[in-house]
Each structure stands twice: as structure tokens, then as C-alpha cells.
């Protein structure tokens, strides 16, 4: 029925449109001169002169809501869908010889087939409109359509490679036989249904904030695979750093001079990745007695001196800090600050780092400036206190209020905060206040602007952090927001990608926008599955973190040393603080290196 | 619009009604045209899945809130899925990697804090002149020697809020100075 390009359906043309395209040499050539773009936002309209007020040739009215200009002879007619009243546009198509069926809505720049009496779509027409809109919003009017010049260098396209399952060759088989042994307890006493890697973590004294994040990381598929594949061998790493020790390790500036007591020389040997490696080995060893991440705590405190204290801390802050610790150790050797977005620097960024795009558009002239920034997670605001989130929630509430027999659900559905709603708000175009005027390069003066965020590149694992801790500097107080947030088990991130956001900004035209991958065979790359939820209960200063893990579609509750199985309803109803989603489909990219990282 | 007599009034209001109707029509067609495009180009394909998830979450909340359902008793575990039971304070004993002493797991963090010379309580111990200076700086940024944990779980750079000239309490009365706070 229609072809799919770049996750977008291109509908097949109706016979009249098809014939129009066949018979006209350059069907939309005359358009360029007539397309008028109204800044900001770039609404496209068609006018022969800038001041033209189009009116229907048949009835002379210019007020009707739909005026169509025939693509062949440019005659303007009005159209009314009601059966009783006349449609001059349809009359025009019928009265003229063949080839006058296709018209264009002069106020909306949409194609219309007068014979089918329906709006129709064409790729070349849309391209012409987008080109005109882009010209209006870039400096000097030139610029390639919707592909901004400052393309981040770490996004150079790499060929996708088909997955080929690996099997050991003869030499590898021999190595496996001689140098490895089966994991203790495999299959005998431990019941087969209990998944590998499930193991409690002892609370070392207010360390549930650390345990909760570590549990999520232990079961983050790409991270787990990395460490279990021995990609960071702690013995090898320690031996390497011992060899380079004593050369005067100048610790990075952030350490702030705290040399950690008597073991100052240990700074060079602090490697959070090694401690993670040890933890993975322990978790997947088959031993089910709770593990004490003491060495990890010790190493992390040496890295994050300002956070090192026996007190309750923020799990999200710990998460950022320890990923930074893994990165820093690697980064000390070579300068790889720019490649954070592509994840070439370390496993932490390879797994969690995405790229955010920020567009700032001048409200006066429409000129848009774009910047790209890497991000390791996305922090989302809960919506402000008034009820009424997205229109979808309201629609659903209507649906379930009428359809469901469960009376209690109606009151809970109306106005529920949702993760999808937070993401929509995150990517919404926001008008910056008049006190935050930006300097517009085209106007050469400070103007009010519209800012919009979008995701240029999705990470392998998306971590969403909900800002539940409010700090008000005016009232000099902090509080925790306990409001429930609905989060889905499956999440499609496509609507928040830069390509989608840009597309909707340009009126959802059929056009490849920034980020559209031409070699994407399907759109599974934006589909994510939830695998871990870190929840917080209690008050801001006296609370408890618990992690729910999803293994083989079964949910487990990890409460420090206690691992229990829970029903998925418990998880759905829990108060999410950090949610971890992993890409459903992982692609392999071709690499130039001999041994891929 | 003020008008002296009724006829003018009705024709004026008719005219403004007419304008309003035209504007409204135009806006309606705007929305219809956009929705038509979104639907035809398949850009709204996720609505059903999202509705399904919302429904499942609503049902889950109802079931969990229902006291008759046997929900897991939060915090009161008997055995975990491996059949094990654990004390409230972790009892595993291991060696501290900083000083070598044998420490119980559940008390490791407070021990390590003192052992490494970090944390508030450790910093208050003035042993050497260098650590004394560091301790003084830290004391100011933490805003008072009294409470054992910061009111918000955020890193100390935010604690500049605590720095009040007369050391008055600012967070739910938890942290109060007894007059020994020096700005």
C-alpha cells in the first residue's frame, strides 16, 4: 500500500497525482517563487506576490477556510467538504480538460486532489517546501536543508555489519579446555530457574544508594557482557599500573589533594573498572551469599573525595560519579574528551552516552543555531503541581472511565504523570523569558528565542533520572516529591529523536532530517525495554533505595542483601527514581581497528 | 462595539460572529490537515501501545493498594529466593584495605570514614596543622558541627546555602547551631 523510508510511510499517490507527475515535466517548479515562509516557526504559504490576498475565482470570496490553487493553471477556487454547498475547486477540476485535478492549499502548502476530494502527499513537493523553510532559517538563506553545518565529528557514519554468531575455533576450544573450569555450583544445588548474577549486596552502613545502582549495573546487558567477556581484566590492569607506578602519578585536578591517608601511593592503582570486574566475577560466580562491595566503596571514595562520608547519599549522584571514575582512569592516558558522544573513550560512555541536540530559534527572524552535547543520562522534571498532564492521558482516562468496570481506576488515571509526558515536555519547544535574550546572528541584536531539545543519538542504555528532590533556594528548604510517575515496560524513543522533532517543526514533511539513518532496515533501533528500576522510599534525609531487576521477564527485588521475587504489578506501582532501558536491538558497526573495542 | 441603536448592534455582532466563525474554521482545518498528515504518514503508530501501558499501570496500582492482596511485606523478609536469611546489620567480617583491621561489613563505612580521614567526624579531629586547616574549611561548608547527615542528599558544593551569618536553622529545624558557628 505504501513504502517505508526512514521510519516514515510514504503513501502511494492516488491515480490523479500519479498522472499529474507523469505528465508534468517539472511539476513543482513554479512553487519556489511562490512559497512564503512566515518566521518564526516557518509556516509555509503560497502567494504570487507577498501582499496577494487570494480569492475564489468562482465566487470571489477570500474568507473561506480552504482555498486551493490549481497546479496546472493557478486558478484559485474555494472548497467546502459539505455535500450540499458547492465546491468550486471540484467544479474547476471537472470542467477543465484532464490534468487540473491536483491543487495546492494556498494557506497551508498542502496538496489536494480535487477528484478524490482528499489531501495527498508527494515527496518532491515536501522537499521543495522544506528547502524554502530551511533557507528562511539559516544565515544568508543558503545552507543545505535541515542538515546543520556543525555536524559533530563523532557521528561519522559507520557501516552496519550483520550479526554473525561466534563459535570457538580449534585453538580456542583447546584454551577453554585447559585454562578454565565450570562455575562452582552450576546446576547441582542452585535451582535452574534462578538467574545467574543474582546476588545480594551487603549494606556497609548507609550504602543502599550505592547498592541499588550497582545492582542495576550488574545486570545492564552491554556492561555485563563487557566484563564477563574479560574486556577489562583486573589482574592485567593492576600489573600494568604497578609497572608504571613510582613515576610520580600526578592525580587529576579533581582529587583536591586528599591523598587518602597513609596509602597515598595507591592513587595510581585505584581503578573502578577493576573493582567492577571483581564484582561481576563475584556476582556471576554462582555463590549466593551476599557480597560486600567494600573495595569498591574504598576506591570510589578515593575518586570522589567530596562525596566520601558516612551518610546517606543520592543514588543518581553516585551513578554519575562512578561512571566518571571509570572514564577518568582511561582518559588519563589520552585526550578523548570529544569522543564522549561516540563512546570510543571507555565502556561507561560506550554504554550510556548519547548526544543531545539543542536548537535555539530567534523569534523574530527564525534563524536557528544548533549545538550538540554528549549526555550520560537524562534528568527529567516532574510536571508542576497542577493536574492534567498530556492530552493522551486525558483521552485514556475517558476511555477507561467509560470502558472499565473498575471504578477506582478512573480517578487514578486522570492526570497521572507519565515518563512519556516528561519526555514530551523535555523535547517541547520552550519560549525563553525576555530576561534570557540570545544574540541572533541574523538580526545582529538580542532577541527572544525558542529553545528545543532533542536526542541526536540514542545510547545503548538510557538512564532516566526523575528529579524528585526539590531544592528551593528562595525558601531555603528541600523536599522530596513523592508523586507517582507511570513508566512503561517498553518505550519507543522515536518521537524524541532529532529527526522526529525537526520533522514536526517543519510540518511533518517527507524529508530526511538530521539523524535519519538511510541504512536503517527497520525502526527497532529506537525501541527500548525496561530492565532495572531504582526506587526511593521515605523522606529526603532518611530514606531507602531498592532496585527491581527484570531477568527473563521475571522481576526481582534487590533490597541490599535480600533478593526476593516480586510480581510485575509491584514494579509498575513503585515510585521510580531511576529507570534503566536497554535497546531492544543491538547493531554491530564495522570498525577499522584490528581488535574492536 | 458600542452602537447607538439595535440595528447597528445586531449587524455588528453578526459581522463579528461571521469573522469569528471564519477564524475558527481556519483553525479547525489547520488541525485537521496536520492530523491527516500525521495519520497518513504513520507518525502516530505508538498510541495503542502507550494506552496499553497506562492501563496496565493503573490496574497495578489498584491491585497493590488493595489490602486484601498478599503483597510482599516491605522490609519484613523471612527468607530470600535462595532460602537464606540475613541479619539487619551485615555480619560478614573482612579486613579493611586501608588499615588492615578486621571490620564487620555493616560497620565498614563509618570505620572507613574515620580510617581514611574523611567525613565530618573525622575532620573535626585536629591531629596535624594541615588537616586542621582542611577541617576548618570543611566545617564552614557543612554549616555546623551538630547533625550527622546533611538534610539533602546532594554534594557539598550545594552546601553554600547553609552559610548563614548567624547560623540560624534552615532545614526543618534539624540543623541548629548552638552559637559556636563562626562565619
Interface residues (C-beta under 8 A of the other chain):
Chain A: X2 X4 X8 X9 X10 X11 X63 X64 X65 X66 X105 X107 X108 X110 X119 X121 X190 X194 X198 X200 X202 X203 X204 X205 X206 X207 X209 X258 X260 X261 X262 X263 X288 X289 X290 X292 X294 X295 X297 X298 X301 X302 X305 X306 X307 X308 X309 X310 X311 X312 X313 X314 X317 X392 X393 X396 X399 X400 X404 X406 X408 X409 X412 X413 X416 X418 X420 X469 X471 X473 X476 X477 X478 X484 X486 X487 X488 X489 X490 X492 X494 X495 X500 X503 X504 X507 X508 X510 X537 X540 X541 X556 X557 X559 X560 X561 X562 X563 X564 X565 X566 X568 X569 X570 X571 X572 X573
Chain B: X22 X25 X26 X28 X29 X30 X33 X34 X36 X37 X38 X40 X41 X42 X43 X46 X47 X49 X50 X51 X53 X54 X55 X56 X57 X58 X59 X60 X61 X62 X63 X64 X65 X71 X72 X74 X75 X77 X80 X81 X82 X84 X86 X90 X92 X94 X96 X97 X98 X99 X105 X106 X107 X108 X109 X110 X112 X113 X115 X116 X117 X118 X119 X120 X148 X149 X150 X151 X152 X153 X154 X155 X156 X157 X158 X161 X170 X171 X172 X174
